[in-house]
């Protein structure tokens, strides 16, 4: 992942992450961008709103822009262990090692279609 520095005097007030499917927004997440960098805004502490009712109050889970190694980015998940892997959002840069009942292309975006985290293979 390439990183960039904000120009001197620049600042972020908030960051809006939107995922589109067939030109329609399917996920919108808002983060507080104050006192953050181009990499640090994506965190549970900066979360202002999301479509998932259980995300704000969740604890003990993975919430990282850098994800897992070189295979995942924008990773918000409670468990990554097959077959109970579950979460809210992940971008896979390579096909997932778990069989989630679909043929994944790379990169692929998985997100919960419900108002809470989901088990990826269901």
Backbone bond lengths (Angstrom), bond angles and torsions (degrees), N, CA, C in turn:
res aa  C-N    CA-C-N  psi(-1)  N-CA   C-N-CA  omega(-1)  CA-C   N-CA-C  phi
1 X - - - 1.435 - - 1.518 108.21 -
2 X 1.291 115.08 129.36 1.459 120.91 179.18 1.527 109.49 -83.45
3 X 1.320 116.52 139.76 1.460 119.98 177.95 1.518 109.71 -112.57
4 X 1.304 115.26 152.81 1.454 122.05 -178.73 1.509 108.64 -133.63
5 X 1.306 116.76 148.35 1.456 121.97 177.68 1.519 108.94 -101.96
6 X 1.330 115.46 139.06 1.463 119.57 176.11 1.517 109.64 -68.89
7 X 1.320 118.14 144.84 1.467 120.33 176.20 1.528 110.47 -62.31
8 X 1.339 118.17 150.84 1.465 120.73 178.43 1.528 110.60 -53.88
9 X 1.327 115.61 137.63 1.456 121.23 179.87 1.520 113.98 84.87
10 X 1.336 117.81 -4.93 1.462 121.11 178.38 1.519 109.89 -87.09
11 X 1.303 115.64 154.51 1.455 119.96 175.93 1.520 109.29 -155.68
12 X 1.321 115.00 158.68 1.454 122.05 178.54 1.521 108.52 -107.27
13 X 1.314 118.29 129.61 1.459 120.93 173.76 1.518 110.21 -90.40
14 X 1.312 116.01 -45.70 1.453 120.11 173.94 1.518 108.67 -153.74
15 X 1.318 114.23 160.51 1.459 120.97 -179.68 1.523 107.42 -125.17
16 X 1.318 115.26 133.09 1.458 121.30 179.23 1.521 108.01 -114.04
17 X 1.320 116.32 119.52 1.457 122.17 176.78 1.528 107.17 -104.61
18 X 1.323 116.60 121.81 1.463 121.01 -178.28 1.520 108.86 -125.70
19 X 1.326 116.26 133.09 1.460 122.17 174.63 1.524 107.19 -109.76
20 X 1.320 114.79 129.16 1.459 121.23 -178.50 1.521 110.59 -109.70
21 X 1.315 115.49 144.62 1.464 122.11 172.22 1.523 106.51 -132.49
22 X 1.311 116.77 121.08 1.465 122.39 -177.30 1.525 111.09 51.86
23 X 1.295 115.99 46.46 1.464 125.60 175.50 1.529 114.23 66.54
24 X 1.330 117.52 16.28 1.467 121.50 175.97 1.525 108.91 -120.11
25 X 1.321 116.79 136.03 1.463 120.84 178.09 1.525 109.22 -67.25
26 X 1.336 116.56 125.86 1.466 121.24 178.79 1.519 111.95 -112.17
27 X 1.317 117.53 -21.94 1.468 122.56 176.69 1.524 107.79 -140.93
28 X 1.327 115.97 131.12 1.459 121.55 173.73 1.519 108.13 -131.76
29 X 1.322 116.25 124.00 1.462 122.10 178.99 1.525 107.29 -125.57
30 X 1.329 116.48 134.05 1.462 121.88 179.41 1.527 108.70 -113.58
31 X 1.331 115.79 133.14 1.461 122.80 178.41 1.520 109.88 -120.26
32 X 1.316 116.38 147.91 1.462 122.01 170.52 1.522 106.58 -74.71
33 X 1.305 117.20 122.45 1.461 120.68 -177.63 1.513 114.23 -98.02
34 X 1.345 116.73 -4.92 1.469 119.53 -177.66 1.530 110.78 -64.78
35 X 1.310 115.68 139.78 1.469 123.28 179.15 1.526 112.33 57.58
36 X 1.330 116.70 34.98 1.458 120.55 177.74 1.525 109.73 -123.26
37 X 1.307 114.54 170.90 1.462 121.72 174.11 1.523 107.81 -110.25
38 X 1.319 116.21 -179.33 1.456 119.53 177.56 1.526 112.32 -65.68
39 X 1.324 117.53 -15.35 1.455 121.05 177.95 1.525 113.30 -105.24
40 X 1.333 118.37 -30.26 1.471 119.93 -171.31 1.528 114.80 -86.69
41 X 1.324 119.80 -10.00 1.466 121.21 -178.94 1.515 112.29 -63.88
42 X 1.339 117.33 -29.90 1.466 121.57 -177.28 1.521 109.29 -82.60
43 X 1.328 115.97 84.89 1.465 120.74 179.85 1.522 109.73 -150.15
44 X 1.315 115.39 157.07 1.464 121.76 178.16 1.521 110.33 -60.86
45 X 1.327 117.37 -37.88 1.467 121.39 -179.23 1.528 111.85 -63.94
46 X 1.319 118.12 -29.37 1.467 122.16 -178.72 1.527 113.70 -93.63
47 X 1.329 117.34 -1.28 1.455 121.49 -178.09 1.529 111.13 -65.22
48 X 1.331 116.75 124.35 1.474 121.57 176.94 1.526 111.21 -104.36
49 X 1.321 117.35 -39.97 1.466 119.83 178.31 1.522 110.28 -157.88
50 X 1.326 114.34 151.27 1.461 121.57 176.86 1.525 107.44 -154.04
51 X 1.324 117.74 166.64 1.466 119.79 178.42 1.528 113.47 -78.67
52 X 1.332 117.06 -1.86 1.457 121.01 -174.55 1.529 111.29 -105.84
53 X 1.325 116.75 118.79 1.465 122.52 -176.66 1.521 113.83 -65.18
54 X 1.317 117.99 -27.50 1.462 120.84 -175.09 1.529 113.98 -94.87
55 X 1.308 118.97 -4.89 1.469 120.47 -175.10 1.523 113.04 -72.22
56 X 1.313 118.63 -45.72 1.471 121.41 -176.21 1.522 112.02 -60.43
57 X 1.328 117.96 -36.40 1.468 120.93 -177.00 1.526 113.09 -93.81
58 X 1.311 118.60 -2.99 1.467 121.34 -178.78 1.521 111.40 -71.15
59 X 1.304 114.70 150.17 1.462 122.06 177.26 1.524 109.14 -132.00
60 X 1.310 115.26 165.43 1.457 121.64 172.61 1.532 112.62 56.53
61 X 1.327 115.85 57.72 1.451 120.66 178.51 1.521 109.23 -145.86
62 X 1.322 115.85 172.15 1.464 122.36 -176.73 1.527 109.30 -94.62
63 X 1.339 116.22 124.19 1.472 121.67 -179.81 1.518 106.01 -137.70
64 X 1.325 117.40 97.30 1.459 120.30 -172.01 1.523 112.05 -150.56
65 X 1.329 115.92 135.22 1.457 120.99 173.72 1.528 109.75 -68.01
66 X 1.312 117.48 -39.09 1.462 121.48 -178.76 1.515 112.63 -76.01
67 X 1.317 117.87 -16.69 1.452 121.96 174.76 1.507 113.81 65.12
68 X 1.320 115.31 -139.06 1.458 122.54 -177.40 1.520 109.43 -113.54
69 X 1.308 115.86 112.12 1.458 120.61 178.10 1.512 112.47 52.22
70 X 1.298 116.43 -135.42 1.464 121.88 -179.96 1.522 112.02 -102.08
71 X 1.340 116.84 14.97 1.462 117.93 -174.17 1.519 114.37 -108.27
72 X 1.325 118.60 -24.24 1.463 120.89 -176.39 1.512 111.11 -133.43
73 X 1.325 115.28 148.99 1.462 122.85 175.82 1.523 108.19 -135.41
74 X 1.313 116.34 161.85 1.463 122.06 179.00 1.531 109.91 43.77
75 X 1.317 113.82 58.08 1.459 122.60 -170.98 1.527 109.65 -98.28
76 X 1.331 116.40 115.48 1.461 122.26 174.45 1.521 105.85 -125.22
77 X 1.329 117.03 101.46 1.461 120.68 -174.38 1.516 111.26 -148.43
78 X 1.318 115.48 150.42 1.460 122.02 178.49 1.525 109.95 -88.76
79 X 1.325 117.07 -44.14 1.457 121.63 -178.18 1.513 109.12 -140.29
80 X 1.321 115.75 139.09 1.451 119.70 178.50 1.507 113.20 -111.26
81 X 1.338 117.15 9.79 1.454 121.03 -175.81 1.528 111.45 -86.90
82 X 1.325 116.52 126.54 1.467 120.82 175.91 1.524 108.09 -66.56
83 X 1.283 123.11 146.51 1.458 128.93 -5.50 1.533 112.76 -93.30
84 X 1.333 117.27 11.64 1.468 119.78 -177.05 1.522 112.65 -100.04
85 X 1.328 117.62 15.07 1.468 121.05 -179.49 1.523 109.35 -54.07
86 X 1.337 115.85 129.75 1.457 119.42 -177.15 1.509 110.44 -147.50
87 X 1.306 115.30 159.07 1.448 119.11 179.27 1.506 112.16 171.08
88 X 1.327 114.51 -161.85 1.454 122.50 -175.32 1.531 112.17 -114.38
89 X 1.343 116.32 -39.08 1.465 120.05 -174.45 1.522 109.87 -157.28
90 X 1.319 116.11 140.47 1.460 121.16 171.88 1.532 108.67 -159.09
91 X 1.303 115.14 141.74 1.459 121.13 171.70 1.523 106.45 -111.43
92 X 1.331 116.12 114.89 1.463 121.78 179.61 1.517 108.92 -91.48
93 X 1.325 116.19 124.25 1.464 120.06 177.21 1.516 111.84 -84.59
94 X 1.325 116.72 -20.47 1.464 122.69 173.37 1.525 106.33 -129.44
95 X 1.337 118.94 158.75 1.465 119.31 178.74 1.529 110.57 -56.38
96 X 1.349 117.12 139.23 1.463 119.89 -178.96 1.520 111.15 -64.14
97 X 1.329 115.95 148.90 1.463 120.51 -179.88 1.523 111.21 -73.93
98 X 1.324 117.66 -25.25 1.461 121.56 177.55 1.524 109.56 -79.78
99 X 1.321 115.95 150.42 1.459 119.92 173.39 1.518 107.53 -88.79
100 X 1.317 116.69 108.80 1.460 121.01 -177.48 1.529 112.13 -100.55
101 X 1.316 117.78 18.00 1.448 120.59 176.39 1.520 114.49 77.71
102 X 1.309 117.56 16.44 1.456 121.44 176.50 1.512 108.24 -150.15
103 X 1.301 116.27 159.73 1.462 120.70 176.06 1.516 107.88 -89.29
104 X 1.295 115.82 111.37 1.462 120.17 -178.80 1.518 110.26 -84.36
105 X 1.283 115.12 139.81 1.453 121.98 173.03 1.517 107.18 -103.16
106 X 1.294 117.13 161.54 1.462 120.35 -179.50 1.507 109.72 -115.27
107 X 1.304 118.07 131.99 1.464 125.24 -10.21 1.531 110.47 -74.92
108 X 1.321 115.42 160.16 1.462 120.62 177.03 1.522 108.83 -133.56
109 X 1.315 115.36 149.61 1.460 121.68 179.79 1.519 107.80 -113.95
110 X 1.323 115.92 123.27 1.465 121.42 173.53 1.516 107.77 -112.51
111 X 1.305 116.84 135.82 1.462 121.12 177.77 1.521 108.71 -148.01
112 X 1.313 116.08 154.27 1.452 120.68 178.20 1.521 109.51 -72.91
113 X 1.326 116.12 127.35 1.463 122.44 176.59 1.527 110.86 -85.50
114 X 1.325 116.16 -6.04 1.466 121.33 -178.85 1.519 109.19 -101.38
115 X 1.326 117.49 -177.83 1.466 120.71 179.01 1.524 111.91 -91.64
116 X 1.335 116.44 19.88 1.464 122.90 178.72 1.524 108.54 -152.44
117 X 1.328 115.36 173.86 1.470 118.45 178.53 1.522 109.44 -64.26
118 X 1.319 115.55 157.02 1.460 121.14 -179.70 1.519 109.76 -131.47
119 X 1.337 115.62 156.91 1.462 121.68 170.25 1.524 105.30 -80.47
120 X 1.332 116.44 125.54 1.462 120.61 -171.49 1.522 113.95 -62.56
121 X 1.334 119.19 -29.25 1.469 119.25 -175.21 1.523 113.20 -89.01
122 X 1.324 119.00 12.01 1.478 120.72 179.25 1.497 111.03 -110.99
